[in-house]
């Protein structure tokens, strides 16, 4: 039996290191051959969101770094283990960077699973999945979000069996070990029906949020690698423009992918966030969560806020769009945003989710556009009116935008045709179903 351990701990994290030691010892005792991959020692870039791993180099990331080796190891393993700090109910940015690259191991074509649209298998078999998170302090809501994220990842990566466990720094080693053993036992004896994944974790609405302070500064954080050409910018930019129109306030836009490697730009981001009355985060869904660079920015903001004496409970709202027709795919990611907002000292003001974002918007300007854009604008107009008055986004507005505009069966047919045409443009139409990392016989 072969396991791959994707380890996002580091030498300065004693709880993470101890969790890894206990887990590796238990795996050895049970006879697992374990490939340990320390992620902080690997070269892994951020997913570019270009889908080249589907339509240009099918089954393999277009970027030749350690992500390819890891993708191959995963396909050739019986068990895939995530080891990560629980970050706002999700994975740390260092682990998420690897998770984002795992789409090369599935196909661009669509299938219907558990009443939702998902991507098809690329390989006939996939490893079981175990996620181990650790946290210095127990947070019940973050724990629920983490377990939901793991369940949805298991569904998308076709794991037959999966389990998750959260280790707390407050627990003695014996209790930590018991939880780790329980997770491994679940994998051994419980064949969990992935069709029964519960969408039980949803972000709270902004219905009961209302600040008495006047709105004087709004910051829009765009979390897409496509920056101004992205659907995230189309949605967030239009919402910001409407708030600006209603309040005469100039909205400051910051593209997160452009600031992370610059100390000066990162300092500017933190200063803008500290001075804001309303913060909007617009991002595309990446593997049931936020893109790794967005999580990294959130990690830095949270640390800064915890160390700062600044006490401005700015309103924080999020807008997610996904490549599936059903907007509910975004619920887990938006629940992560809510946990982040509360941990960073913001006031959670609700969220919006749009299904089939690329198909409906595809980075185009919404102002003046017809068709489905009319419905999208109406929802964003209502959200802007609420935020401009210091109120949260009403649940009724979120429900309007979340309605499925393109029927799932139509979207799946149209999507498959679209992927074939893109691959044909790169001359690899015949390779779309290539099994690049075919398991060794």
Secondary structure as GFF3:
##gff-version 3
##sequence-region A 1 441
A	DSSP	beta_strand	2	7	.	.	.	ID=ss1
A	DSSP	alpha_helix	14	29	.	.	.	ID=ss2
A	DSSP	beta_strand	33	38	.	.	.	ID=ss3
A	DSSP	three_ten_helix	39	41	.	.	.	ID=ss4
A	DSSP	alpha_helix	52	55	.	.	.	ID=ss5
A	DSSP	alpha_helix	66	75	.	.	.	ID=ss6
A	DSSP	beta_strand	79	85	.	.	.	ID=ss7
A	DSSP	alpha_helix	93	100	.	.	.	ID=ss8
A	DSSP	three_ten_helix	101	105	.	.	.	ID=ss9
A	DSSP	beta_strand	106	113	.	.	.	ID=ss10
A	DSSP	beta_strand	116	121	.	.	.	ID=ss11
A	DSSP	beta_strand	128	135	.	.	.	ID=ss12
A	DSSP	alpha_helix	140	156	.	.	.	ID=ss13
A	DSSP	beta_strand	162	168	.	.	.	ID=ss14
A	DSSP	alpha_helix	173	189	.	.	.	ID=ss15
A	DSSP	three_ten_helix	194	196	.	.	.	ID=ss16
A	DSSP	beta_strand	218	223	.	.	.	ID=ss17
A	DSSP	three_ten_helix	227	229	.	.	.	ID=ss18
A	DSSP	alpha_helix	231	247	.	.	.	ID=ss19
A	DSSP	beta_strand	251	255	.	.	.	ID=ss20
A	DSSP	three_ten_helix	256	258	.	.	.	ID=ss21
A	DSSP	alpha_helix	263	275	.	.	.	ID=ss22
A	DSSP	beta_strand	278	284	.	.	.	ID=ss23
A	DSSP	alpha_helix	292	307	.	.	.	ID=ss24
A	DSSP	beta_strand	315	321	.	.	.	ID=ss25
A	DSSP	three_ten_helix	327	330	.	.	.	ID=ss26
A	DSSP	alpha_helix	331	343	.	.	.	ID=ss27
A	DSSP	beta_strand	347	354	.	.	.	ID=ss28
A	DSSP	alpha_helix	357	360	.	.	.	ID=ss29
A	DSSP	alpha_helix	372	388	.	.	.	ID=ss30
A	DSSP	alpha_helix	395	402	.	.	.	ID=ss31
A	DSSP	alpha_helix	408	425	.	.	.	ID=ss32
A	DSSP	three_ten_helix	429	431	.	.	.	ID=ss33
###
